[in-house]
Amino acid sequence: MKAYTTDVALSDLDADLIAVGLYEGDELSEPLGSTAGAVDASGEFKSTVIIYPGKPERVVVIGLGKKEDFTAEKARVVGAVSQKALGQVKGEALAWMLPDSPVGIEPGRIAAALVEGAGLSAFEFDRYKSGSDGQEAPPSLKAVEINTDLDLADMVRVGEVVSNSGNRARYLQSLPANEATPEYLAGRAREIADAHEKVSVDVMDREQIIAAGMGGLEAVSKGGEHVEPRLITLKYNGGGEGETLGLIGKSVTFDTGGISIKPSAGMHEMKMDMSGGAAVLEAVDAIAELDIPIDIIAVLPSTENMPSGTALKPGDIITQLNGKTVEVTNTDAEGRLILADALVHCAREGADRMVDLATLTGAVLIGLGSTYAALISNDDDLAASVTAAGERTGELVWRLPLHEEYKNLTKGEITDLVNASAQRKAGTIYAGSF
């Protein structure tokens, strides 16, 4: 999907559908106001009416709600609504008349959010349906045009890149585990490095992982007899003058739970246990595409978690990369084992501050649902930055507490640590404390 800005009259816009936003209490300007059907247009948030003024051929009027309540997140939502309306008329090109921004919100943020919402809404995954020949389908939304007399090209470009990168991460998530293996993710990392001269990549195989002393990643991978683990490191040298940021993404390409096997219901969804890695990969690609002046070290510990005669067993003792010993009491608490090695590796590679992204524990869904992601941090400043970024982007986080009593639950009797507590207390916080 491509996005760009224009500055022309409404009648001169060349798109399959023109979107016009309407705040509560406002009226459509002419000639739209006198077009047949315009009387049904409403400022109610997310309401839609398609009218046919002649030139342009089709206009969708979308309710924006009260102007004082309009936000960038609501702009994303109505951007998605406009894409669905475009689908109704079987169009591929969408244009938005940029609405006036409420006081305190930059017009560029609204423009970028409209693009992002439309692009994300257009995501489809039908690669494996008959007639697709096993290929990714071309995007149903090919272009988004923001019509404004303001110089917002850079922000519209941000919306384009963020949307496309988000959809590529979703594509990786959607692939089956027999295709999206650790080596497949390594291949995607190599593609990103090949596309950007400021990005380099290093991929470690099983022998190198063992030689490096990554006991967590080695142990979890032992059950996968036919799928080899990978430790993927991407470095982006953007010329930043501040701290080097580490991004770590959990990349378990299929998680059965291992010997501590999961229930069969819903297990097919465990192909998505590499979602943290998908997000990190495509974030690096987006950052490089936008040429952001920051230095990043990204690490993806990637493996399957499978039961077999060679698999990690409850009661096994392993040694992590930092020398800590761990008694494995639950092989389905594997994410923390591979992330622990990845965090140490990332720090040794030069990261000053680190953020890891992981599908870590089902308990977090019980506690927070899908509205918020859990945030666990030992750095108040970094936690505040992540929280603020989430509010700006609509990716909300809720910080969970760290306390010495939680940390005590991770201590072992015969080892430094145990990877799961028999007390079933604070499961998500336990994982973060570990």
C-alpha positions as CSV (number, residue, x, y, z in Angstrom):
1,M,0.0,0.0,0.0
2,K,1.2,3.5,-1.0
3,A,0.2,6.7,0.7
4,Y,0.7,10.3,-0.4
5,T,-0.7,13.8,-0.1
6,T,-2.4,16.0,-2.6
7,D,-3.9,19.5,-2.6
8,V,-6.8,19.6,-5.1
9,A,-10.4,20.4,-5.1
10,L,-12.8,17.7,-4.0
11,S,-14.1,17.3,-7.6
12,D,-10.6,16.7,-8.9
13,L,-9.7,13.8,-6.6
14,D,-9.0,10.7,-8.5
15,A,-9.8,7.7,-6.3
16,D,-12.4,4.9,-6.2
17,L,-13.9,6.4,-3.0
18,I,-13.5,9.7,-1.3
19,A,-13.9,9.8,2.5
20,V,-15.2,12.9,4.2
21,G,-15.4,13.1,8.0
22,L,-18.3,14.8,9.8
23,Y,-18.2,16.0,13.4
24,E,-21.3,15.9,15.5
25,G,-23.2,19.2,15.1
26,D,-21.6,20.0,11.7
27,E,-23.2,20.0,8.3
28,L,-21.9,18.9,5.0
29,S,-20.6,21.7,2.8
30,E,-21.8,22.1,-0.7
31,P,-22.1,20.4,-3.2
32,L,-22.2,17.4,-0.9
33,G,-24.9,18.7,1.3
34,S,-27.5,18.8,-1.4
35,T,-26.6,15.4,-2.9
36,A,-29.3,12.8,-2.7
37,G,-28.9,10.7,0.5
38,A,-26.8,13.4,2.3
39,V,-29.7,14.0,4.7
40,D,-28.8,10.6,6.2
41,A,-25.3,11.6,7.0
42,S,-24.5,11.8,10.7
43,G,-21.6,12.9,12.9
44,E,-22.2,9.8,15.1
45,F,-18.9,8.1,15.5
46,K,-18.3,5.4,12.9
47,S,-21.6,6.0,11.1
48,T,-21.3,5.8,7.3
49,V,-23.4,7.0,4.3
50,I,-22.2,6.6,0.7
51,I,-23.5,9.3,-1.6
52,Y,-23.1,9.9,-5.4
53,P,-22.5,13.6,-6.2
54,G,-21.4,12.9,-9.7
55,K,-17.9,14.4,-9.5
56,P,-16.4,12.8,-7.6
57,E,-18.4,9.7,-8.4
58,R,-18.6,8.3,-4.8
59,V,-18.2,9.8,-1.4
60,V,-18.5,8.1,2.0
61,V,-19.4,10.4,4.8
62,I,-18.1,9.0,8.1
63,G,-19.1,10.2,11.5
64,L,-16.2,11.4,13.7
65,G,-18.1,12.0,16.9
66,K,-17.6,15.1,19.0
67,K,-14.7,17.2,17.8
68,E,-13.3,17.7,21.3
69,D,-13.2,13.9,21.8
70,F,-11.5,13.1,18.5
71,T,-8.1,11.5,18.9
72,A,-5.4,9.9,16.7
73,E,-6.8,6.5,17.8
74,K,-10.3,7.4,16.7
75,A,-8.7,8.5,13.4
76,R,-7.3,5.0,13.1
77,V,-10.7,3.6,13.7
78,V,-12.4,5.7,11.1
79,G,-9.6,5.0,8.7
80,A,-10.5,1.3,9.1
81,V,-14.1,2.2,8.5
82,S,-13.3,3.9,5.3
83,Q,-11.3,0.9,4.0
84,K,-14.4,-1.3,4.7
85,A,-16.5,1.1,2.7
86,L,-14.0,1.0,-0.1
87,G,-14.3,-2.8,-0.1
88,Q,-18.1,-2.5,-0.5
89,V,-17.7,-0.6,-3.7
90,K,-14.9,-3.0,-4.8
91,G,-12.3,-0.2,-5.0
92,E,-8.5,-0.2,-4.6
93,A,-7.7,3.5,-4.1
94,L,-9.0,5.6,-1.2
95,A,-8.8,9.4,-0.7
96,W,-9.5,11.3,2.5
97,M,-10.3,15.0,2.9
98,L,-8.3,15.6,6.0
99,P,-10.6,16.7,8.8
100,D,-9.9,19.7,11.0
101,S,-7.9,18.6,14.1
102,P,-9.1,19.3,17.6
103,V,-7.1,21.7,19.7
104,G,-3.9,20.0,20.9
105,I,-3.6,17.4,18.2
106,E,-1.2,17.9,15.3
107,P,-2.8,17.4,11.9
108,G,0.1,15.2,10.9
109,R,-0.8,12.7,13.6
110,I,-4.4,12.5,12.3
111,A,-3.2,12.1,8.7
112,A,-0.8,9.3,9.7
113,A,-3.5,7.6,11.7
114,L,-6.0,7.6,8.9
115,V,-3.5,5.9,6.6
116,E,-2.5,3.4,9.3
117,G,-6.1,2.5,10.1
118,A,-7.0,2.0,6.5
119,G,-3.9,-0.1,5.8
120,L,-4.2,-2.3,8.8
121,S,-7.9,-2.9,8.1
122,A,-7.1,-4.1,4.6
123,F,-5.0,-7.1,5.9
124,E,-6.1,-10.4,4.6
125,F,-4.5,-13.9,4.8
126,D,-5.8,-16.2,2.1
127,R,-2.5,-17.6,0.8
128,Y,-3.7,-21.2,1.2
129,K,-7.1,-21.0,-0.3
130,S,-7.6,-22.8,-3.6
131,G,-6.8,-20.6,-6.6
132,S,-4.1,-18.6,-4.8
133,D,-1.3,-20.9,-6.0
134,G,0.3,-20.7,-2.5
135,Q,1.2,-17.0,-3.1
136,E,0.5,-13.9,-1.1
137,A,-2.5,-12.1,-2.6
138,P,-1.9,-8.6,-3.9
139,P,-3.2,-5.9,-1.4
140,S,-6.9,-5.1,-1.8
141,L,-5.9,-1.5,-0.8
142,K,-3.3,-0.1,-3.1
143,A,-3.3,3.6,-2.4
144,V,-4.4,6.1,0.3
145,E,-4.4,9.8,-0.6
146,I,-4.6,12.5,2.1
147,N,-6.0,15.7,0.6
148,T,-4.7,18.8,2.5
149,D,-3.0,22.1,1.9
150,L,-0.6,21.3,4.8
151,D,2.9,19.9,4.3
152,L,2.3,16.5,5.9
153,A,4.1,14.2,3.4
154,D,6.5,12.9,6.0
155,M,3.8,12.0,8.5
156,V,1.7,10.3,5.8
157,R,4.9,8.3,4.9
158,V,5.1,7.2,8.6
159,G,1.6,6.0,8.4
160,E,2.3,4.0,5.3
161,V,5.5,2.4,6.6
162,V,3.9,1.5,10.0
163,S,0.9,0.0,8.4
164,N,2.8,-2.1,5.9
165,S,5.2,-3.3,8.6
166,G,2.4,-4.2,10.9
167,N,0.7,-6.2,8.2
168,R,4.0,-8.0,7.4
169,A,4.3,-9.0,11.1
170,R,0.7,-10.3,10.9
171,Y,1.5,-12.2,7.8
172,L,4.4,-13.9,9.6
173,Q,2.1,-14.7,12.6
174,S,-0.5,-16.3,10.3
175,L,1.9,-18.7,8.5
176,P,1.7,-22.3,9.7
177,A,4.6,-23.7,11.8
178,N,5.6,-26.1,9.0
179,E,6.5,-23.1,7.0
180,A,7.4,-20.3,9.4
181,T,10.3,-22.2,11.1
182,P,13.2,-20.6,12.9
183,E,15.2,-20.7,9.6
184,Y,12.3,-19.0,7.8
185,L,12.5,-16.1,10.4
186,A,16.3,-16.0,9.8
187,G,15.6,-15.7,6.1
188,R,13.3,-12.8,6.7
189,A,16.0,-11.2,8.8
190,R,18.5,-11.6,6.0
191,E,16.0,-10.0,3.6
192,I,15.8,-7.0,5.8
193,A,19.5,-6.7,6.1
194,D,19.9,-7.0,2.3
195,A,17.3,-4.2,1.8
196,H,19.0,-1.7,4.1
197,E,22.7,-0.9,4.1
198,K,22.5,0.2,7.8
199,V,21.3,-3.2,8.9
200,S,23.5,-6.3,9.5
201,V,22.5,-9.8,10.5
202,D,24.1,-12.7,12.3
203,V,22.4,-16.1,12.6
204,M,23.7,-18.8,15.1
205,D,22.8,-22.5,14.5
206,R,22.4,-25.2,17.2
207,E,26.2,-25.9,17.4
208,Q,26.9,-22.2,17.9
209,I,24.1,-21.8,20.4
210,I,25.5,-24.7,22.5
211,A,29.1,-23.4,22.2
212,A,28.0,-20.0,23.4
213,G,26.5,-21.4,26.5
214,M,22.9,-20.6,25.8
215,G,21.5,-23.4,28.0
216,G,17.9,-22.1,27.9
217,L,17.6,-22.0,24.1
218,E,19.5,-25.2,23.8
219,A,17.2,-27.0,26.3
220,V,13.9,-25.9,24.8
221,S,15.1,-26.8,21.3
222,K,16.0,-30.4,22.2
223,G,12.5,-31.7,21.5
224,G,12.4,-30.5,17.9
225,E,14.3,-33.3,16.2
226,H,13.6,-32.0,12.7
227,V,13.4,-28.2,13.2
228,E,16.7,-26.5,14.1
229,P,16.9,-23.5,16.5
230,R,18.3,-20.2,15.5
231,L,19.6,-17.2,17.5
232,I,19.0,-14.2,15.1
233,T,20.7,-10.9,15.8
234,L,20.0,-7.8,13.7
235,K,21.9,-4.6,14.2
236,Y,20.7,-1.2,12.9
237,N,23.3,1.5,12.8
238,G,21.2,4.7,12.4
239,G,23.9,7.0,13.7
240,G,22.2,7.7,17.0
241,E,24.1,9.7,19.6
242,G,22.2,8.4,22.6
243,E,21.8,4.9,24.1
244,T,21.7,1.8,22.1
245,L,18.3,0.2,22.3
246,G,17.9,-3.6,22.5
247,L,14.8,-5.3,21.1
248,I,14.2,-8.9,22.0
249,G,11.3,-10.9,20.5
250,K,10.2,-14.3,21.7
251,S,10.2,-16.5,18.6
252,V,8.8,-20.0,19.5
253,T,7.5,-21.0,16.1
254,F,5.3,-23.7,17.6
255,D,4.6,-24.3,21.3
256,T,3.1,-27.6,22.4
257,G,4.2,-27.0,25.9
258,G,6.8,-29.8,25.5
259,I,6.5,-32.7,28.0
260,S,4.2,-30.5,30.1
261,I,1.9,-30.6,27.1
262,K,-0.9,-28.1,26.5
263,P,-4.6,-29.2,26.1
264,S,-5.4,-29.9,22.5
265,A,-8.1,-27.2,22.3
266,G,-6.6,-24.1,20.7
267,M,-3.2,-25.7,20.3
268,H,-3.2,-24.8,16.6
269,E,-3.0,-21.2,17.6
270,M,0.4,-21.8,19.2
271,K,2.0,-21.1,15.8
272,M,1.7,-17.5,16.9
273,D,4.1,-17.9,19.8
274,M,6.6,-16.2,17.6
275,S,4.6,-13.0,17.5
276,G,7.2,-11.1,19.6
277,G,9.9,-12.0,17.1
278,A,7.6,-11.0,14.1
279,A,7.0,-7.6,15.7
280,V,10.7,-7.0,16.3
281,L,11.7,-8.1,12.8
282,E,9.3,-5.7,11.2
283,A,10.0,-2.9,13.6
284,V,13.6,-3.0,12.6
285,D,12.6,-2.9,8.9
286,A,10.3,0.0,9.5
287,I,12.9,1.9,11.5
288,A,15.4,1.4,8.7
289,E,12.9,2.4,6.1
290,L,12.2,5.6,7.9
291,D,16.0,6.1,8.5
292,I,15.4,7.0,12.2
293,P,18.7,8.2,13.9
294,I,19.0,5.5,16.6
295,D,21.1,2.4,17.1
296,I,19.4,-0.9,17.7
297,I,20.4,-4.4,18.5
298,A,17.5,-6.9,17.9
299,V,17.7,-10.5,19.1
300,L,15.3,-13.3,18.3
301,P,15.7,-16.6,20.1
302,S,13.8,-19.0,17.8
303,T,12.9,-22.6,18.3
304,E,10.0,-25.0,18.6
305,N,8.9,-26.5,21.9
306,M,8.1,-30.1,21.2
307,P,7.7,-33.3,23.2
308,S,9.9,-36.2,22.1
309,G,12.4,-38.8,23.5
310,T,15.1,-36.1,23.5
311,A,13.0,-33.3,24.9
312,L,13.6,-31.2,28.0
313,K,12.0,-32.9,31.0
314,P,10.5,-31.5,34.2
315,G,13.2,-31.8,36.8
316,D,16.1,-31.2,34.4
317,I,18.6,-28.6,35.5
318,I,20.1,-26.2,32.9
319,T,22.6,-23.3,33.0
320,Q,21.7,-20.0,31.4
321,L,24.1,-17.8,29.5
322,N,24.8,-15.7,32.6
323,G,25.8,-18.7,34.6
324,K,22.5,-19.0,36.6
325,T,21.3,-22.5,37.2
326,V,17.6,-23.3,36.7
327,E,15.5,-26.3,37.7
328,V,12.8,-26.8,35.0
329,T,9.6,-27.6,36.8
330,N,7.3,-26.9,33.8
331,T,8.5,-27.3,30.2
332,D,5.6,-25.1,29.1
333,A,7.3,-22.1,30.8
334,E,9.8,-22.1,28.1
335,G,9.6,-18.5,26.9
336,R,11.4,-17.1,29.9
337,L,14.3,-19.7,29.4
338,I,15.0,-18.5,25.9
339,L,14.4,-14.9,26.6
340,A,16.9,-15.0,29.5
341,D,19.7,-16.1,27.2
342,A,18.6,-13.5,24.6
343,L,18.6,-10.7,27.1
344,V,22.2,-11.5,28.2
345,H,23.3,-11.9,24.6
346,C,21.8,-8.5,23.7
347,A,23.4,-6.8,26.6
348,R,26.8,-8.3,25.8
349,E,26.4,-7.1,22.2
350,G,26.1,-3.5,23.5
351,A,22.5,-2.7,24.3
352,D,22.1,0.0,27.0
353,R,18.4,-0.5,27.6
354,M,16.3,-3.4,26.4
355,V,12.6,-4.1,25.6
356,D,11.5,-7.6,25.1
357,L,8.2,-8.5,23.4
358,A,6.6,-11.9,24.1
359,T,3.5,-13.9,24.1
360,L,4.4,-14.8,27.7
361,T,1.7,-16.6,29.8
362,G,-1.9,-17.2,29.2
363,A,-2.5,-15.7,32.6
364,V,-2.1,-12.2,31.2
365,L,-5.2,-12.7,29.0
366,I,-7.2,-13.6,32.0
367,G,-6.0,-10.5,33.8
368,L,-6.1,-7.9,31.1
369,G,-7.9,-9.3,28.1
370,S,-7.0,-7.9,24.7
371,T,-7.4,-4.2,25.5
372,Y,-4.1,-3.8,27.3
373,A,-0.7,-5.5,27.0
374,A,1.1,-6.2,30.2
375,L,4.2,-4.1,30.9
376,I,6.7,-5.3,33.5
377,S,9.8,-3.2,34.0
378,N,12.6,-2.5,36.5
379,D,13.2,0.9,34.8
380,D,10.7,3.6,35.6
381,D,11.8,6.0,32.9
382,L,11.7,3.4,30.2
383,A,8.4,2.1,31.4
384,A,7.0,5.7,31.2
385,S,8.3,6.1,27.7
386,V,6.7,2.8,26.6
387,T,3.4,3.7,28.2
388,A,3.4,7.1,26.5
389,A,4.3,5.5,23.1
390,G,1.4,3.1,23.6
391,E,-1.0,5.9,24.3
392,R,0.1,7.7,21.1
393,T,-0.2,4.6,18.9
394,G,-3.3,3.0,20.4
395,E,-1.2,0.1,21.7
396,L,-2.1,0.4,25.4
397,V,-0.1,-1.2,28.1
398,W,-0.8,-1.7,31.8
399,R,2.2,-1.8,34.2
400,L,2.2,-4.8,36.6
401,P,4.1,-4.5,39.9
402,L,7.5,-6.1,40.7
403,H,8.0,-6.9,44.3
404,E,10.6,-8.8,46.3
405,E,8.0,-11.4,47.3
406,Y,7.3,-12.2,43.7
407,K,11.0,-12.5,43.0
408,N,11.3,-14.9,46.0
409,L,8.9,-17.3,44.2
410,T,11.5,-17.8,41.5
411,K,14.2,-19.0,43.9
412,G,15.1,-22.7,43.7
413,E,15.9,-25.2,46.5
414,I,18.7,-27.0,44.7
415,T,19.4,-24.4,42.0
416,D,19.5,-20.6,41.7
417,L,16.1,-20.5,40.1
418,V,13.0,-22.5,39.2
419,N,11.2,-21.6,36.0
420,A,7.7,-22.1,37.3
421,S,6.1,-21.9,40.8
422,A,3.9,-24.7,42.1
423,Q,1.8,-22.0,44.0
424,R,0.2,-20.7,40.7
425,K,0.5,-17.1,42.0
426,A,0.9,-14.0,39.8
427,G,1.9,-16.1,36.8
428,T,2.7,-13.2,34.5
429,I,4.6,-11.3,37.1
430,Y,6.5,-14.4,38.0
431,A,7.6,-14.8,34.3
432,G,8.8,-11.2,34.3
433,S,10.6,-11.6,37.6
434,F,12.4,-14.6,36.3
